[in-house]
Amino acid sequence: MKLTFEPTFRRLVPVLALIALSATVAPPASADGGPPPPLDWKPCAQSPGDASGKELDQAGARCAELTVPLDHSRPGGRTIKLALSRLPATDRTHRIGTMVLNSGGPGEPTLGMPLKTRAAMKDVGARYDLIGLDPRFVGRSTPIDCGWPIGLWLRSAGPTRARFDHQVAVQRDLAERCARRHADVLPYVNTRDTARDIDLVRRALGERRISFLGYSYGSYLGAVYAQMFPGRTDRLVLDSAGDPNKWGPRAMQGAEDEAERALRGWAAWTAKRHGTYGLGATPARVLATVNAIVAVAQDRPLRVGPYEVDDQAVPYILSGSGDDRPAARAEFASTVRILNEAAHGRPADPGPELEGFLTFVLTSAGSPLASPAAAITCGDRAAPRDPDAYWNDVQRSRARHPLFGPLKNNIWPCAFWPNQPRERLTRIANPTPALIVSATGDTATTYKGSKAMHRALTGSRLLTLRGTTAHGIYGEYGNACVDAKVNAYLATGTLPTADQICHPGPAPRDRDTQ
C-alpha cells in the first residue's frame, strides 16, 4: 500500500535501515546539456542481509546510481545520488520501451517495485524495462532522517483546546528537528525537483520518451512530470489519483465522508461476525463499540502491549477501514478488538501487523520514512502558519464529523516548516493521454479527486472501480477487469474511446460509460 497518510506499514517497516546522507560536488548528469554519463549497472544487494536487493538480483534486475544536481538551477553545484533499479525486458524483439515506477507516499521507497509490477503486467511486462527509482532523499537516494521521537506525524486534534495546543507543540518540535538536521537541503525536497530528476533518468537511459506508472502520490508526481516535460511520456497510468489542485499539507481535508462510509461498511461486515470479534451483533453496536473506545482514550491512554495509545492516536488508527477485501477487514477488526480489550483494562497484546504499525507511528523507528514524507509535502505547498486557522477548521468539522473531523483538519509540521516552497504548486492542465484508475470508495485520494485529475488532464480516460473501498487498484486489489484494461492500454498504447467502469466480484462486469 501507499503511505498517502493512511495507516499502512507493510511495505515501509522492512526498509528502516537507510543509507546515511551523502552529498558531493561531482559533475551531475548532463549538467552541460550534453549526453549524460553511462549508468554503471551492478548487483542490487548491498550486504548479505539485504533481502530486497537479493530478490531483485535473483529476478535479473540490476541497480545503479545517478548523480544529479541538488539545485537544478545550479547544475554545476552540489549534487546528490539517486538509486535506481532496472528489470530489463525479456521479450527484446517486441520491446515497447522503459517504464518508470513510483509507489506513492510521498516518500515510499520504490527500488523493489519492478518485481510486483511485472507480475501485475502479465505477458506485457516482458516488453518493458521497468525502473524502480527511489525519489530524492528517500530510501537509498541520499536519504534524510530528521531524528524524530515518533514516526508518522498524523494525529487527531483531540477533544479540547488544551489537547490541540499539545499537538501544536509536537508539530512545532518535529519541524524544528528537521531544520536543525537538514536546513541546507530541505528547500530542494519537493515534487518539481523530483520530476526534473526523472527527466535526467530518462536521458541517462537514452530514451526519447518514458512510460510511467504511479500510485497515489505517485500519480501526482506523474502528472507533474507530464506538465513540466510535455511530449516526453508514452503510456501514463495514474492509479488512485488525487485532486492535483489540493495536493499539499491540507490534502486530507474534505475526505471525512469517505472515511465514515468506509467505517460503516466495515461495521456491517463485522456485525455479521460478532462470534469471532465480539464487537457487536449489529452495525450500530459495532459503531457504539468504536465510540466507546474513543471515549475511554479521551480519559486515559490505552495500553496496547508496550505502547500507550492516546486520544490523538486512536482516531488515526480507526481511519484504517479503507479496504473492503475480507482479509483487510478481518485485520482491521482484530485491531479494533485489541483496542477494545485495552479500553476495558484487559491485557491487549498486538499481533505482528498492529505492532509494526504502532512502532512505525509511535516510535523513532518510523522517522527515516516519515521525515522525507513530511519534507516533500511541506516543500510543495505553503501551509497556514497560525494555529487558530487549524483549530477553527477542526471545530467547524467536529460538529458533523466528531471522529474524523479533528483528524483530517489537524495541524501538521508544515505550519512551522523552516522554509517556504521555492516554487508554486504545479498547475496541471494539459492534453497528455493518461489512464486514471480510481475506486469510488477510496478514503485517501478520493474518487472526486480522481475526477478532478481527469478534468485537468483533458486527454485522459477514467477507469472506475464501482462499489469498492480501496486505495491502490491495478495489480493490487485483485480486480480482473481493471487489470485487463490497464494491461491492454500498456500493450497497445491506445486509450479507450470513452471512460470505463468495472465492478467488484469474481467475474466482474464492465461497460463503457455513455
VEXMIBA-980973 format. One record per residue (C-alpha): residue number from 1; residue in one letter; chain; y, x, z. Coordinates in pm, 1 decimal. Layout:
R   n res chain       py       px       pz
R NUM   A     A        Y        X        Z
...
REM end
This chain:
R   n res chain       py       px       pz
R   1   M     A      0.0      0.0      0.0
R   2   K     A    361.1     90.5    -32.7
R   3   L     A    580.4    176.9    256.6
R   4   T     A    859.7    -55.7    145.0
R   5   F     A    945.4   -127.8    505.7
R   6   E     A    620.4   -318.3    559.1
R   7   P     A    372.3   -239.9    841.2
R   8   T     A    144.1    -18.5    638.8
R   9   F     A     -0.8    321.1    705.5
R  10   R     A   -342.2    359.2    540.6
R  11   R     A   -209.0    599.5    277.7
R  12   L     A     51.9    759.3    499.7
R  13   V     A   -121.4    875.1    815.2
R  14   P     A   -354.5   1129.4    644.7
R  15   V     A    -55.8   1305.2    486.2
R  16   L     A    124.5   1404.9    805.3
R  17   A     A     70.5   1778.4    752.8
R  18   L     A    353.5   1871.3    516.4
R  19   I     A    489.0   2198.4    388.5
R  20   A     A    796.5   2348.7    554.6
R  21   L     A   1131.5   2304.4    382.2
R  22   S     A   1199.0   2574.7    124.1
R  23   A     A   1498.2   2633.8    -99.3
R  24   T     A   1558.3   2921.4   -336.9
R  25   V     A   1807.5   3035.6   -593.8
R  26   A     A   1557.0   3091.3   -875.6
R  27   P     A   1657.6   2963.0  -1220.7
R  28   P     A   1593.7   2588.1  -1228.8
R  29   A     A   1402.8   2409.3  -1502.8
R  30   S     A   1609.7   2405.4  -1822.6
R  31   A     A   1925.7   2494.3  -1632.7
R  32   D     A   2077.7   2632.4  -1952.2
R  33   G     A   1978.3   2335.2  -2165.0
R  34   G     A   1705.4   2536.7  -2336.6
R  35   P     A   1330.6   2488.3  -2319.6
R  36   P     A   1200.8   2460.5  -1962.6
R  37   P     A    965.9   2729.1  -1837.6
R  38   P     A    595.1   2655.6  -1880.1
R  39   L     A    420.9   2496.9  -1584.4
R  40   D     A    161.4   2714.4  -1412.6
R  41   W     A   -129.8   2477.7  -1351.0
R  42   K     A   -352.2   2574.8  -1058.9
R  43   P     A   -614.1   2411.3   -833.6
R  44   C     A   -461.3   2139.3   -614.5
R  45   A     A   -642.2   2218.4   -287.6
R  46   Q     A   -421.3   2438.4    -70.4
R  47   S     A   -672.7   2502.3    206.3
R  48   P     A  -1038.2   2435.3    290.6
R  49   G     A   -929.3   2124.2    481.8
R  50   D     A   -714.8   1979.7    202.7
R  51   A     A   -931.4   1674.0    125.1
R  52   S     A   -680.7   1517.9   -115.8
R  53   G     A   -644.5   1840.3   -310.4
R  54   K     A  -1019.6   1883.7   -330.4
R  55   E     A  -1059.3   1531.3   -462.2
R  56   L     A   -805.1   1599.6   -733.8
R  57   D     A   -977.7   1925.3   -828.4
R  58   Q     A  -1317.5   1758.6   -846.0
R  59   A     A  -1177.4   1497.1  -1083.9
R  60   G     A  -1044.3   1763.5  -1318.5
R  61   A     A   -678.7   1748.5  -1212.9
R  62   R     A   -456.9   2049.8  -1170.4
R  63   C     A   -130.2   2098.1   -981.3
R  64   A     A    191.5   2286.2  -1043.1
R  65   E     A    541.8   2334.3   -906.1
R  66   L     A    863.4   2284.2  -1095.6
R  67   T     A   1189.8   2440.5   -981.3
R  68   V     A   1485.0   2200.7  -1013.7
R  69   P     A   1849.0   2210.4   -901.2
R  70   L     A   1928.9   2080.2   -556.4
R  71   D     A   2255.9   1957.7   -706.8
R  72   H     A   2210.0   1859.8  -1070.9
R  73   S     A   2583.1   1906.9  -1132.9
R  74   R     A   2535.1   2276.5  -1046.4
R  75   P     A   2223.6   2377.1  -1241.2
R  76   G     A   2272.5   2745.9  -1164.3
R  77   G     A   2292.9   2697.7   -789.1
R  78   R     A   2046.2   2636.6   -510.9
R  79   T     A   1709.5   2499.0   -613.4
R  80   I     A   1413.5   2315.0   -466.5
R  81   K     A   1046.2   2286.6   -562.2
R  82   L     A    875.9   1973.0   -691.1
R  83   A     A    498.7   1936.0   -661.6
R  84   L     A    311.2   1753.2   -935.5
R  85   S     A    -47.7   1690.0  -1034.0
R  86   R     A   -187.7   1619.3  -1378.2
R  87   L     A   -510.3   1438.4  -1456.3
R  88   P     A   -544.1   1505.6  -1830.5
R  89   A     A   -656.1   1252.5  -2086.1
R  90   T     A  -1024.9   1285.3  -2165.5
R  91   D     A  -1001.4   1099.7  -2495.9
R  92   R     A   -777.4   1352.6  -2668.2
R  93   T     A   -840.2   1203.6  -3011.8
R  94   H     A   -678.0    874.0  -2910.5
R  95   R     A   -433.9   1015.4  -2655.6
R  96   I     A   -128.5    790.3  -2609.9
R  97   G     A     89.4   1019.6  -2400.7
R  98   T     A    194.6   1103.4  -2046.3
R  99   M     A    245.3    854.1  -1765.1
R 100   V     A    445.1    944.6  -1452.5
R 101   L     A    345.3    756.9  -1137.1
R 102   N     A    523.4    654.5   -818.8
R 103   S     A    355.9    467.6   -534.6
R 104   G     A    671.5    347.5   -362.2
R 105   G     A    805.3    381.6    -14.2
R 106   P     A   1057.3    515.7    -61.6
R 107   G     A    915.9    846.3     49.7
R 108   E     A    546.5    791.7     -7.9
R 109   P     A    362.9   1096.6   -149.2
R 110   T     A    225.9   1034.7   -497.0
R 111   L     A     39.8   1356.3   -578.3
R 112   G     A   -303.8   1194.7   -538.3
R 113   M     A   -218.4    869.8   -716.6
R 114   P     A   -364.9    957.8  -1061.3
R 115   L     A   -722.1    911.1   -936.2
R 116   K     A   -679.3    549.1   -829.8
R 117   T     A   -458.8    471.0  -1128.4
R 118   R     A   -716.9    596.8  -1376.1
R 119   A     A   -978.0    372.1  -1215.6
R 120   A     A   -743.8     72.9  -1249.6
R 121   M     A   -670.8    152.9  -1613.6
R 122   K     A  -1040.8    146.3  -1705.0
R 123   D     A  -1100.3    255.6  -2066.9
R 124   V     A   -733.3    303.6  -2149.1
R 125   G     A   -698.6    553.8  -1864.1
R 126   A     A   -883.8    815.9  -2067.4
R 127   R     A   -598.7    810.7  -2320.7
R 128   Y     A   -320.4    918.5  -2082.2
R 129   D     A   -224.3   1233.2  -1898.7
R 130   L     A   -147.2   1092.8  -1553.4
R 131   I     A    121.0   1270.6  -1349.1
R 132   G     A    141.9   1236.8   -972.6
R 133   L     A    487.3   1357.6   -867.8
R 134   D     A    594.2   1384.9   -505.1
R 135   P     A    966.8   1296.5   -523.2
R 136   R     A   1216.6   1548.9   -393.1
R 137   F     A   1191.2   1602.6    -15.9
R 138   V     A    863.8   1407.7      3.0
R 139   G     A    507.1   1531.0     53.8
R 140   R     A    475.5   1876.3    -99.0
R 141   S     A    813.9   1866.9   -275.9
R 142   T     A   1037.5   2064.1    -37.3
R 143   P     A    981.6   1807.5    240.8
R 144   I     A   1229.4   1717.8    510.5
R 145   D     A   1149.4   1607.8    864.9
R 146   C     A   1431.8   1501.4   1094.7
R 147   G     A   1223.6   1560.5   1406.9
R 148   W     A   1238.1   1202.0   1525.4
R 149   P     A   1068.9   1099.9   1851.7
R 150   I     A    944.9    788.6   1669.3
R 151   G     A    821.9    724.4   1316.6
R 152   L     A    933.3    427.9   1111.2
R 153   W     A   1266.7    306.0   1244.6
R 154   L     A   1227.4    -66.4   1174.2
R 155   R     A   1274.4   -280.4   1484.2
R 156   S     A   1397.8   -622.6   1580.9
R 157   A     A   1740.3   -654.4   1736.5
R 158   G     A   1577.8   -818.9   2037.7
R 159   P     A   1678.9  -1135.6   2222.0
R 160   T     A   2007.3  -1021.3   2380.7
R 161   R     A   2318.3   -820.9   2302.5
R 162   A     A   2206.3   -560.4   2555.0
R 163   R     A   1880.6   -508.2   2365.5
R 164   F     A   2070.4   -489.6   2037.7
R 165   D     A   2301.1   -227.4   2188.0
R 166   H     A   1989.1    -30.3   2278.2
R 167   Q     A   1892.4    -39.8   1910.3
R 168   V     A   2239.5     81.6   1815.2
R 169   A     A   2189.1    385.0   2037.1
R 170   V     A   1840.8    451.6   1899.1
R 171   Q     A   1950.4    429.7   1536.1
R 172   R     A   2254.7    648.4   1601.9
R 173   D     A   2031.7    912.2   1759.9
R 174   L     A   1796.7    910.7   1459.0
R 175   A     A   2086.4    965.4   1218.4
R 176   E     A   2229.0   1245.5   1431.6
R 177   R     A   1891.4   1422.3   1441.3
R 178   C     A   1878.9   1416.2   1060.4
R 179   A     A   2232.1   1552.2   1043.2
R 180   R     A   2150.4   1840.3   1275.9
R 181   R     A   1844.4   1943.8   1077.3
R 182   H     A   1927.7   1866.3    717.4
R 183   A     A   2301.8   1813.2    669.7
R 184   D     A   2300.1   2062.8    381.5
R 185   V     A   2050.2   1868.8    168.7
R 186   L     A   2098.3   1505.1    272.7
R 187   P     A   2367.0   1443.1      6.7
R 188   Y     A   2103.2   1517.8   -257.1
R 189   V     A   1828.7   1290.5   -123.9
R 190   N     A   1866.0    983.4   -343.3
R 191   T     A   1713.7    791.5   -632.2
R 192   R     A   1951.4    907.9   -903.5
R 193   D     A   1871.5   1273.7   -839.9
R 194   T     A   1500.2   1186.7   -833.4
R 195   A     A   1541.3   1023.4  -1175.2
R 196   R     A   1704.9   1342.8  -1300.5
R 197   D     A   1407.9   1535.7  -1164.8
R 198   I     A   1172.5   1309.4  -1359.1
R 199   D     A   1355.5   1389.0  -1679.2
R 200   L     A   1315.4   1760.9  -1612.6
R 201   V     A    944.6   1696.4  -1558.2
R 202   R     A    936.8   1517.8  -1894.1
R 203   R     A   1092.7   1819.3  -2061.1
R 204   A     A    864.8   2065.0  -1882.6
R 205   L     A    567.0   1867.1  -2010.3
R 206   G     A    700.4   1884.1  -2364.0
R 207   E     A    719.9   1506.3  -2404.0
R 208   R     A    984.2   1320.8  -2605.2
R 209   R     A    913.2   1003.7  -2407.3
R 210   I     A    708.7    921.7  -2098.8
R 211   S     A    538.6    609.0  -1972.2
R 212   F     A    591.4    511.6  -1609.4
R 213   L     A    404.9    304.9  -1350.0
R 214   G     A    584.0    233.4  -1024.6
R 215   Y     A    510.7      8.9   -730.2
R 216   S     A    771.3   -149.1   -504.3
R 217   Y     A   1048.9    110.3   -455.7
R 218   G     A    879.8    295.1   -742.3
R 219   S     A    974.3      1.0   -964.4
R 220   Y     A   1338.2     52.9   -872.8
R 221   L     A   1303.9    425.2   -944.8
R 222   G     A   1154.7    347.5  -1286.1
R 223   A     A   1436.8    106.9  -1365.5
R 224   V     A   1697.4    364.2  -1262.8
R 225   Y     A   1530.8    625.0  -1484.2
R 226   A     A   1533.9    385.7  -1779.9
R 227   Q     A   1902.0    310.0  -1718.0
R 228   M     A   2006.9    673.8  -1684.0
R 229   F     A   1791.7    807.2  -1968.4
R 230   P     A   1775.8    539.5  -2238.5
R 231   G     A   1517.9    589.9  -2509.0
R 232   R     A   1302.0    823.5  -2302.8
R 233   T     A   1049.0    569.6  -2177.6
R 234   D     A    746.1    446.0  -2365.8
R 235   R     A    542.6    194.3  -2162.5
R 236   L     A    705.9     86.8  -1838.1
R 237   V     A    517.7   -111.1  -1571.0
R 238   L     A    715.6   -220.8  -1263.9
R 239   D     A    486.2   -373.2  -1001.2
R 240   S     A    630.8   -568.9   -706.7
R 241   A     A    986.2   -503.8   -818.5
R 242   G     A   1279.9   -597.9   -601.2
R 243   D     A   1629.8   -707.4   -690.7
R 244   P     A   1798.4   -386.6   -814.9
R 245   N     A   2136.2   -514.8   -703.3
R 246   K     A   2021.1   -548.3   -341.9
R 247   W     A   1840.9   -217.0   -300.4
R 248   G     A   1965.6    -15.5     -4.1
R 249   P     A   1994.6    -27.2    374.9
R 250   R     A   2005.5   -408.1    387.7
R 251   A     A   1728.5   -476.3    137.7
R 252   M     A   1524.9   -675.4    393.4
R 253   Q     A   1792.8   -941.7    429.6
R 254   G     A   1702.5  -1270.7    268.8
R 255   A     A   1322.8  -1232.3    296.9
R 256   E     A   1286.2  -1438.3    614.0
R 257   D     A   1148.4  -1745.2    439.0
R 258   E     A    877.6  -1543.0    264.2
R 259   A     A    773.2  -1378.7    590.8
R 260   E     A    747.2  -1714.6    765.0
R 261   R     A    546.8  -1872.5    482.4
R 262   A     A    304.2  -1581.2    493.0
R 263   L     A    265.2  -1615.6    868.9
R 264   R     A    196.6  -1988.0    835.4
R 265   G     A    -60.9  -1921.0    563.9
R 266   W     A   -234.1  -1667.4    785.1
R 267   A     A   -223.6  -1910.4   1079.6
R 268   A     A   -403.1  -2176.0    872.7
R 269   W     A   -672.2  -1922.5    777.8
R 270   T     A   -709.9  -1802.1   1135.6
R 271   A     A   -729.8  -2151.1   1284.1
R 272   K     A  -1048.3  -2208.3   1085.3
R 273   R     A  -1193.8  -1902.4   1258.2
R 274   H     A  -1098.2  -1982.4   1615.3
R 275   G     A  -1451.1  -1899.6   1724.6
R 276   T     A  -1402.1  -1542.3   1602.2
R 277   Y     A  -1045.2  -1467.5   1706.6
R 278   G     A   -967.4  -1718.5   1980.5
R 279   L     A   -607.1  -1760.4   1874.2
R 280   G     A   -602.5  -2138.9   1830.7
R 281   A     A   -802.5  -2410.5   1659.6
R 282   T     A   -508.1  -2545.9   1459.2
R 283   P     A   -231.1  -2366.8   1269.8
R 284   A     A     23.5  -2495.1   1522.6
R 285   R     A   -175.7  -2349.6   1810.9
R 286   V     A   -212.0  -2014.9   1636.3
R 287   L     A    164.4  -2001.2   1586.8
R 288   A     A    211.8  -2102.0   1950.4
R 289   T     A     -1.8  -1802.8   2048.1
R 290   V     A    220.6  -1578.0   1836.7
R 291   N     A    532.6  -1717.6   2002.3
R 292   A     A    378.9  -1668.2   2345.2
R 293   I     A    310.8  -1301.9   2265.6
R 294   V     A    675.4  -1258.2   2165.5
R 295   A     A    792.5  -1428.5   2485.9
R 296   V     A    581.4  -1203.2   2707.5
R 297   A     A    704.8   -892.2   2523.3
R 298   Q     A   1060.7  -1000.0   2596.8
R 299   D     A    971.8   -995.3   2965.3
R 300   R     A    773.5   -670.6   2967.6
R 301   P     A    628.2   -425.4   2713.2
R 302   L     A    270.4   -490.3   2609.5
R 303   R     A     21.5   -219.1   2699.2
R 304   V     A   -199.7   -152.5   2397.4
R 305   G     A   -423.2    142.9   2467.7
R 306   P     A   -189.5    435.2   2541.3
R 307   Y     A    109.8    262.8   2382.2
R 308   E     A    384.5     39.1   2516.1
R 309   V     A    487.7   -215.5   2255.6
R 310   D     A    820.0   -373.6   2343.8
R 311   D     A   1013.1   -681.2   2233.0
R 312   Q     A   1172.4   -490.1   1945.7
R 313   A     A    846.4   -353.2   1801.5
R 314   V     A    634.6   -669.0   1836.5
R 315   P     A    823.3   -872.2   1569.1
R 316   Y     A    780.9   -586.1   1324.1
R 317   I     A    405.4   -579.7   1386.4
R 318   L     A    397.2   -958.5   1341.1
R 319   S     A    555.6   -925.2    997.8
R 320   G     A    227.1   -780.1    874.4
R 321   S     A     76.0  -1101.6    736.9
R 322   G     A    188.2  -1032.4    379.5
R 323   D     A   -157.3  -1001.1    221.3
R 324   D     A   -374.0  -1309.9    180.2
R 325   R     A   -700.0  -1133.2     95.9
R 326   P     A   -968.9  -1213.2    354.1
R 327   A     A  -1009.3   -854.2    471.7
R 328   A     A   -635.2   -815.6    524.2
R 329   R     A   -609.2  -1147.4    706.8
R 330   A     A   -902.3  -1051.8    928.5
R 331   E     A   -740.3   -717.3   1009.1
R 332   F     A   -412.1   -886.9   1099.0
R 333   A     A   -594.5  -1146.5   1310.1
R 334   S     A   -762.7   -863.7   1500.5
R 335   T     A   -421.6   -707.0   1563.0
R 336   V     A   -279.2  -1034.2   1696.2
R 337   R     A   -587.1  -1083.4   1913.2
R 338   I     A   -530.8   -739.6   2069.7
R 339   L     A   -164.6   -820.8   2131.1
R 340   N     A   -269.9  -1149.6   2286.8
R 341   E     A   -506.2   -969.2   2522.1
R 342   A     A   -223.8   -736.3   2623.3
R 343   A     A     10.7  -1031.9   2675.0
R 344   H     A   -240.8  -1176.5   2921.9
R 345   G     A   -264.2   -848.4   3108.6
R 346   R     A   -617.0   -775.7   2994.4
R 347   P     A   -741.6   -442.0   2855.6
R 348   A     A   -628.4   -413.5   2494.6
R 349   D     A   -765.1   -113.4   2311.5
R 350   P     A   -655.8    -81.1   1947.4
R 351   G     A   -907.0    -23.2   1671.6
R 352   P     A   -858.7    265.6   1426.7
R 353   E     A   -626.6     70.5   1193.7
R 354   L     A   -393.0    -56.5   1464.3
R 355   E     A   -398.1    277.7   1645.8
R 356   G     A   -297.8    454.6   1325.0
R 357   F     A    -15.7    209.6   1271.5
R 358   L     A    114.9    239.0   1627.5
R 359   T     A    100.1    617.2   1602.8
R 360   F     A    299.0    605.7   1279.6
R 361   V     A    565.4    368.5   1413.4
R 362   L     A    597.4    464.7   1779.7
R 363   T     A    542.3    842.4   1791.1
R 364   S     A    679.8   1158.5   1633.8
R 365   A     A    369.0   1180.3   1414.9
R 366   G     A    539.7    938.2   1175.1
R 367   S     A    862.3   1137.5   1149.7
R 368   P     A    762.7   1350.3    845.8
R 369   L     A    708.6   1032.0    644.7
R 370   A     A    982.1    809.8    783.5
R 371   S     A   1254.5   1075.2    760.2
R 372   P     A   1266.3   1102.0    378.7
R 373   A     A   1229.2    723.5    351.5
R 374   A     A   1547.4    680.1    554.9
R 375   A     A   1727.1    963.1    375.6
R 376   I     A   1659.9    814.2     31.0
R 377   T     A   1765.6    465.5    139.9
R 378   C     A   2080.9    582.7    315.5
R 379   G     A   2160.2    820.3     29.2
R 380   D     A   2156.2    544.9   -230.2
R 381   R     A   2398.1    294.9    -83.2
R 382   A     A   2651.8    295.0    196.7
R 383   A     A   2580.2     71.0    494.5
R 384   P     A   2831.3   -113.4    715.2
R 385   R     A   2941.0    116.9    997.0
R 386   D     A   3042.4   -149.9   1250.1
R 387   P     A   2753.2   -261.8   1474.8
R 388   D     A   2920.6   -600.6   1517.2
R 389   A     A   2857.5   -673.8   1148.2
R 390   Y     A   2484.3   -649.7   1211.0
R 391   W     A   2496.1   -841.8   1537.2
R 392   N     A   2683.0  -1127.5   1370.6
R 393   D     A   2422.9  -1140.4   1091.6
R 394   V     A   2143.1  -1135.6   1348.5
R 395   Q     A   2294.0  -1425.7   1537.7
R 396   R     A   2350.8  -1631.2   1223.2
R 397   S     A   1993.1  -1575.3   1109.9
R 398   R     A   1835.8  -1622.5   1451.8
R 399   A     A   1909.8  -1995.4   1464.9
R 400   R     A   1690.0  -2066.2   1163.8
R 401   H     A   1454.7  -1767.3   1184.1
R 402   P     A   1408.4  -1679.6   1552.5
R 403   L     A   1125.0  -1431.7   1491.3
R 404   F     A   1216.0  -1262.4   1164.5
R 405   G     A   1594.5  -1306.6   1151.3
R 406   P     A   1665.0  -1040.0   1417.5
R 407   L     A   1420.2   -807.9   1238.1
R 408   K     A   1544.5   -848.2    881.9
R 409   N     A   1913.1   -821.7    978.3
R 410   N     A   1899.0   -544.0   1236.6
R 411   I     A   2091.7   -218.2   1224.2
R 412   W     A   1940.0     94.0   1062.4
R 413   P     A   2022.6    464.7   1096.2
R 414   C     A   2218.8    433.1    769.7
R 415   A     A   2504.1    283.5    975.8
R 416   F     A   2555.2    630.8   1125.6
R 417   W     A   2442.2    847.0    835.9
R 418   P     A   2636.1   1175.9    819.9
R 419   N     A   2726.9   1146.5    451.3
R 420   Q     A   2830.7    870.5    218.4
R 421   P     A   2638.9    838.9   -110.5
R 422   R     A   2764.7   1083.7   -372.3
R 423   E     A   2736.6    822.2   -647.4
R 424   R     A   2749.6    448.2   -676.3
R 425   L     A   2431.8    244.3   -684.0
R 426   T     A   2296.4    234.6  -1037.9
R 427   R     A   2368.3    -92.4  -1217.3
R 428   I     A   2054.7   -193.3  -1404.4
R 429   A     A   2147.0   -370.7  -1728.1
R 430   N     A   1969.8   -270.4  -2048.3
R 431   P     A   1712.6   -394.9  -2302.3
R 432   T     A   1437.4   -144.7  -2214.0
R 433   P     A   1093.6   -300.0  -2276.0
R 434   A     A    901.5   -328.9  -1948.2
R 435   L     A    625.0   -534.6  -1791.3
R 436   I     A    723.9   -658.4  -1445.2
R 437   V     A    437.7   -769.6  -1218.7
R 438   S     A    501.4   -990.0   -915.3
R 439   A     A    325.6  -1225.3   -674.2
R 440   T     A    505.0  -1546.1   -578.7
R 441   G     A    442.7  -1486.4   -207.3
R 442   D     A    548.1  -1121.0   -183.7
R 443   T     A    713.7  -1069.5    155.3
R 444   A     A    854.6   -722.5     88.9
R 445   T     A   1002.8   -723.6   -260.9
R 446   T     A   1023.4  -1097.0   -308.4
R 447   Y     A    946.6  -1296.3   -620.6
R 448   K     A   1311.4  -1388.6   -656.5
R 449   G     A   1384.2  -1015.7   -650.8
R 450   S     A   1138.1   -954.9   -934.3
R 451   K     A   1304.5  -1230.1  -1133.9
R 452   A     A   1638.0  -1055.0  -1077.7
R 453   M     A   1488.8   -731.3  -1214.8
R 454   H     A   1356.7   -930.7  -1512.6
R 455   R     A   1707.3  -1060.2  -1584.3
R 456   A     A   1854.2   -709.8  -1555.6
R 457   L     A   1600.9   -561.7  -1799.6
R 458   T     A   1659.0   -800.3  -2086.5
R 459   G     A   1372.5   -658.0  -2293.2
R 460   S     A   1117.0   -710.9  -2016.5
R 461   R     A    841.4   -964.6  -1962.1
R 462   L     A    747.4  -1105.0  -1621.0
R 463   L     A    379.0  -1128.9  -1528.2
R 464   T     A    349.7  -1365.7  -1231.0
R 465   L     A     52.2  -1397.9   -997.6
R 466   R     A     89.2  -1754.0   -872.4
R 467   G     A      0.0  -1884.0   -529.7
R 468   T     A    -64.1  -1540.2   -386.5
R 469   T     A     73.1  -1348.6    -89.9
R 470   A     A     52.8   -982.4   -179.6
R 471   H     A    254.5   -667.5   -239.7
R 472   G     A    117.3   -423.2   -496.0
R 473   I     A    -85.9   -614.8   -754.0
R 474   Y     A   -207.1   -415.2  -1053.9
R 475   G     A   -526.6   -228.0   -971.3
R 476   E     A   -486.7   -306.5   -601.0
R 477   Y     A   -510.7   -677.5   -534.9
R 478   G     A   -819.7   -731.5   -748.8
R 479   N     A   -695.9   -998.5   -988.7
R 480   A     A   -880.4   -957.9  -1318.7
R 481   C     A   -617.0  -1149.5  -1515.4
R 482   V     A   -330.7   -923.0  -1405.2
R 483   D     A   -532.3   -605.5  -1453.9
R 484   A     A   -640.6   -706.8  -1804.0
R 485   K     A   -288.4   -796.8  -1915.4
R 486   V     A   -138.0   -473.5  -1783.5
R 487   N     A   -413.1   -267.4  -1946.2
R 488   A     A   -363.1   -447.1  -2277.5
R 489   Y     A      4.6   -351.0  -2269.2
R 490   L     A    -77.6      8.7  -2178.0
R 491   A     A   -329.6     25.7  -2464.3
R 492   T     A   -111.5   -124.3  -2738.5
R 493   G     A    245.7    -74.8  -2619.8
R 494   T     A    314.9   -435.0  -2722.1
R 495   L     A    462.7   -671.7  -2467.0
R 496   P     A    357.5  -1038.9  -2464.7
R 497   T     A    579.1  -1267.0  -2667.0
R 498   A     A    657.1  -1468.3  -2352.0
R 499   D     A    638.2  -1433.0  -1976.5
R 500   Q     A    285.6  -1465.3  -1841.9
R 501   I     A    118.9  -1639.0  -1546.3
R 502   C     A   -208.0  -1550.3  -1373.7
R 503   H     A   -381.0  -1738.7  -1094.0
R 504   P     A   -590.6  -1622.6   -799.5
R 505   G     A   -964.9  -1666.9   -786.9
R 506   P     A  -1280.7  -1502.3   -914.0
R 507   A     A  -1230.2  -1649.7  -1261.9
R 508   P     A   -850.7  -1655.8  -1294.7
R 509   R     A   -687.2  -1886.6  -1542.7
R 510   D     A   -384.4  -1771.3  -1732.9
R 511   R     A   -143.0  -1908.3  -1984.2
R 512   D     A    187.2  -1826.6  -2147.3
R 513   T     A    492.1  -1981.0  -1989.2
R 514   Q     A    698.1  -2207.5  -2206.4
REM end
